[in-house]
Amino acid sequence: MDLPANAFKAALRAGPPQIGIWSSLSDPTVAEILAGCGYDWIMCDTEHSPIGPAEVISFLRTVAPYPVSAVVRPGWNNPVEIKKLLDAGAQTLLIPYVQSADEARAAVAAVTYPPEGIRGVSGLTRATRYGVVTGYATRANEEICLLVQVETRAALAQLRDIAQVPGVDGVFFGPADLAASFGHPGQPSHPEVKAAILDGIAVLSDLGVPAGILSLDQDFLREAKAAGARFIAVDVDSGLLRRAAVARRADWS
């Protein structure tokens, strides 16, 4: 069996902006519903949810038959956690809270087999289709897409260095954490935060590095897209569910 291709990685290099949806509900039925909604990618968020590696495997199996790319966010830039997610079959990872080029290099090492990296080698994992993928250990990194998340003022100051680390495929901006870092907690659409992110997107565009973002502010997302953002998460499953339920109840008030 050949190494599975990573459509998301290919699209970041050559395709139009990739529109995604955030999933933090650990229910495969929710993932399956979202997988059929026409998004380019779905984020399985293990950082701000109770989702663990076993649930990630369920998520990956559930969305695999659909024309959508799976992205997984680990809880931290932790090589042990990253190794488990890669062995589960995740090919695109978003690493949270990367503060420097050194931390970006650590993330690259965590997704890369020796001698270049430190990823532990196991031949009988879901990633290798339990030993069926030919030459997995020598070719895996061809289809692994590593995204790093910049979410503090300090990290923004290091943006150019972070983005230019070999092996980093894209940089993602987190407005909520950036807002807190800028002294505006709970205000992810604060003008200072939006301006900083748009400036960051411009920097990445100049470097030729794909920029990503999640926001519930649709007008801001359109600004980010116009500025050059290449992978854009436009909503969160739990938020969608609550807003729809509240709106339906209001219809009957």
N, C-alpha and C positions, 0 to 999 in steps of 0.2 A: 504494500500500500504506500502511495506517495504521501509526502508531508502535506497536511491540509493547508490550503492557501488562506491568507488573512486578507479578506476583502476590504476591511477597514483600513489596514495599513496601506494597501494599494490605492484606495480612494483618497487618503490624506495626501499622497504624493502627486496624484494626477487628476483627481475628480473634483466635482463641485462641492460646496459646503455640505457636510454630513450632519443631518438633523437627528437628534437623539432624544430619548426619554429616560428619566431616572427611576430606578426601581429599588425600593427599600423594604417592600413587604415580602416576607419570606414564604411566599405561597406560589407554587409553580403554576397554579391556575391564573394568577394575576400576570405572571411572566408570559404565559401562553396567549392571553388576551392581548397584551401589549405587542407581542411578537407579530401579530397579524394586523397591526394598525398602520403599517406603511413607513415606520421610522427606519432610518439607516442603521441606527445602533441603539442598544439598550445597555444602560449602566446598572450592574448589580453592585450595590453599595454595601460593603461589609464594615465600613468605618462607623457609620452612624445608624447601625441596625444590629439585631441579634444574629444576623446571618453568619454562618461558619462555613468551613470547607465542604462539608457534606451537602449543605443547602446550595452551595455554588455548583457542585456537580449536577444537582437536580435542575438548577437554573440552566446550565449549559446544555443539558440533554433536552430540556423542554423547548428552548428556542432554536436548537440546531436545524430542525426541518424548515424553518422559515427564512425568508430572504432578508435577514437582519443580522448585524454583527454584535456579538457579545463583548462587553467591556466589563472588567471587574476592578473594583477599588478595594485594596487591602486596608486593614485598619491602621497600618503604619509602614514606614520604610524599614521593614524587618525581613531579613533574608530567609528566616525560617517560615514565616507566614507566606512570603512571596513564593517560596519553593513549593509549598503545599498547593497554592492556587495554580501555578504552572503545571504541576503534576496532575491536577484535576482536569487540565485541558484548556485553561484560559490562555489565550494568545495575545490579548491586549490588556494591559494593566495601567491603572491610573494611581500613581503613588502620591499620597497626601503629604503636605507639610515639608516640601523640599526647600531648604533654606540657603543652600550654597552649591557651588559646583562640586565640592567634595561629596555632599550628600547625593547629588545627581549621579556622580560616578559610582557611589555605593549601590544605588538602585540598578545601574547598568550591570555592575558585577553580580548582583543578586539574580538577574535574569539570564546570565550568560554562563555556559559551562566552562570549566577549566580547559586550557591554561589561562585564558583571558579573564574568566570570572570565577565565581565561587559557588554557583548553583550545584547542588548535590545531584549525582547521577543515579537514576534508577531506570532500568529497561522495561519494567512491567507496570506502567501507569496508564491512566486514561489518555494522557497526552501522547503516548506512543501507540495508542490503541492496543495496549497490553502486549507490546513487542512486535506489532505488525508493521508499523511505519518504518520503512527502509532508511537507515542512516540518520535516525532522529537525533542522536547525540552530536553529530557533526553538522546538521543542517537546521536545527530547531530555531536558532536565532534569526534565520532568514525571514521567518514569519511571525516573530514576536514583535509586538509594537509596545514601546515603553513611553508612557505619558507621565509627566511630572507636574505636580500641582504647586503653584505659587500662591500663597494665601496670607502673606504678611508684608508689612512695609519693608522689613529687612530683606526679605526674599526679592521683592521688586527691585531693590537697589543692586541685586546680584543677577538680574534677569539675563543680561547678555552672556555672562559666564555660564549660567545654568543651561541656557538654551543651546550653547555651542559645545556642550559635552558630547563626544561621539557616543552614539547609541541612544540618545534621547530623540524620540520621534515627534514629540509635540509638547507644548506647555499649556497648562490649563489654569485659568483664573477662577478663584473662589470668592465671589463678592461678599458672602456673609462673613467669612473669616477676615477678609481684607477690611471690611467695615469695622469690625472689632479692633483690628490692629491700628486703624486710623483714628480710633477714638469715637466711632459712631456705631456701637453695637446695636444690632437690630435694624440697621438702616442700610441694607445692601445696595439701595439705589441712591444713596447720598451723592450729591454732585461731585464731591472730592474723590469718592471711591470710583464712580463711573469714569471720571477724567483719567484717573491713574490706570484703570484697566484699558481704556481706549489707547492711551499712550503706550502701554505694554504691548497691545496688539500691533500697533504700528512698528514698534521695535522688532517684534518677531517677524512681521511681514518683510521688513528690510533684510533680516537674516535668512529669510526663506524657511523659517520654522513654523509649522502649523500651530495656530492658537485656538484654544477651546474655552468654553464658558458654560456655566449653568446659571440661569436666573428665571424667576417667575415674572419679571418685568419685560413684557413682550416688546415694548418700544425700545428698551435698552438693548435687547437682543438684536433687534433690527439695526441699531446703531453699530453694534459689535460686528455683525455680518458685513455691513457696509465698510467697516474699518479693516476687514480682512480676516475675521475669525473663520476657521475652517471646520471645527466640530463644535456644535451648539446644542446643548441640552435645554429643551424648551419647557419642561415641566417635570413634576415628581408624582409618582403614582398615588401616594397617600394624599397629597394635596388635591389632585384631580378628583379622587373619590369623595373627599370631604366637601369640596366646593360644589360638586354635582349634587350630593345629598342635601346640603344646605339650600341650594337653589330650588330643588324639587320640593322641599318642605315649605319654602317661602311661597311657592306657587299655590299652596293649599292653606295659606294663612287667612 
